């Protein structure tokens, strides 16, 4: 006998936003690191991009942690 399964509750809160800054050049790093930096939308030193804080983003940042810095985006403010 099977009983109908309950639908899973989804998170009601939207994921946070973070600012990612490229602080070191990817020159001299592996192709995968360079590709990850490009996938994050970073092209220039000290460039800042605003991204949604997801597990996928955290994984990407873990791979290139030596090249980027991370800040929590202030609530209600957009990147200038």
C-alpha positions in Angstrom: 0.0 0.0 0.0 1.3 3.4 -0.9 0.1 6.6 0.6 0.2 9.8 -1.2 3.4 11.7 -0.5 3.3 15.1 0.9 4.8 17.9 -1.2 8.1 19.1 0.1 8.1 22.6 1.6 10.1 25.0 -0.4 12.3 27.7 1.2 10.2 30.8 1.5 13.2 33.1 1.8 15.0 34.1 -1.3 18.7 33.2 -1.4 21.0 36.0 -0.3 23.1 38.0 -2.7 26.9 38.2 -2.5 29.5 40.4 -4.1 32.5 38.6 -5.7 35.7 40.6 -6.4 38.6 39.4 -8.5 41.7 40.3 -6.5 44.4 38.3 -8.2 45.1 37.5 -11.8 44.2 34.1 -13.2 47.3 34.2 -15.4 49.5 31.2 -14.5 46.5 29.2 -13.1 44.9 26.2 -14.8 42.5 26.4 -17.6 39.7 25.3 -15.2 40.4 28.1 -12.9 40.3 30.6 -15.7 37.1 29.1 -17.0 35.5 29.4 -13.5 36.5 33.0 -13.2 34.9 33.7 -16.6 31.8 31.8 -15.6 31.5 34.0 -12.6 31.5 37.0 -14.9 34.8 38.4 -13.9 37.2 39.8 -16.4 39.4 42.5 -14.7 41.2 42.8 -11.5 39.1 44.6 -8.8 35.9 44.0 -10.8 32.9 43.2 -8.6 29.9 41.2 -9.7 26.8 40.5 -7.7 25.6 36.9 -7.7 22.9 34.9 -6.0 24.3 32.9 -3.1 23.7 29.3 -4.0 25.5 26.0 -3.4 26.7 26.0 -7.0 28.2 29.4 -6.5 29.9 28.4 -3.3 31.5 25.4 -5.0 32.8 27.7 -7.8 34.2 30.1 -5.2 35.9 27.3 -3.3 37.8 26.3 -6.4 39.1 29.9 -7.0 39.2 31.1 -3.4 42.9 32.2 -3.8 41.8 34.6 -6.6 38.6 36.2 -5.3 37.2 37.9 -2.3 33.6 37.6 -1.1 31.4 40.1 0.6 27.7 39.9 1.6 25.7 42.4 -0.5 23.9 44.9 1.6 20.1 44.3 1.7 18.2 46.6 -0.6 21.3 47.9 -2.4 22.5 47.0 -5.9 26.1 47.1 -7.0 27.1 50.5 -8.2 
